[in-house]
């Protein structure tokens, strides 16, 4: 059985905020293309779910988190081998203070 990618509610909110930011700062066309590229990025995990590095700022949690880098963003994800899904938990702007990654949502 192949893996499936799912997005957390929190990650979807982050996507909305990224879209709004680029729509406002650049334009809606750019924002739309950028968002599509972010959403497409985790597809590489379908063939190799463990290619992302472990997220050290989230070390010690019950769930192991890994990440992919896309432009200035970390796509934080976890792998559920039993149910065969990869959950995108967060999209974190790497220009922020990394300590913010420890937020509880």
QUIPEFEN-V176440 format. One record per pair of residues at least 12 apart in sequence whose C-alpha atoms are under 6 Angstrom apart, sorted by sequence separation. I is the first residue (numbers start at 0). J is the second residue. If there is no record, write none. Layout:
# QUIPEFEN-V176440
i->I j->J
i->I j->J
This chain:
# QUIPEFEN-V176440
i->18 j->30
i->53 j->65
i->64 j->76
i->75 j->87
i->76 j->88
i->52 j->65
i->64 j->77
i->75 j->88
i->51 j->65
i->52 j->66
i->75 j->89
i->51 j->66
i->51 j->67
i->74 j->90
i->73 j->90
i->73 j->91
i->72 j->91
i->72 j->92
i->71 j->92
i->72 j->93
i->71 j->93
i->2 j->45
i->10 j->88
i->10 j->89
i->4 j->84
i->6 j->86
i->10 j->90
i->2 j->83
i->3 j->84
i->4 j->85
i->5 j->86
i->6 j->87
i->7 j->88
i->2 j->84
i->4 j->86
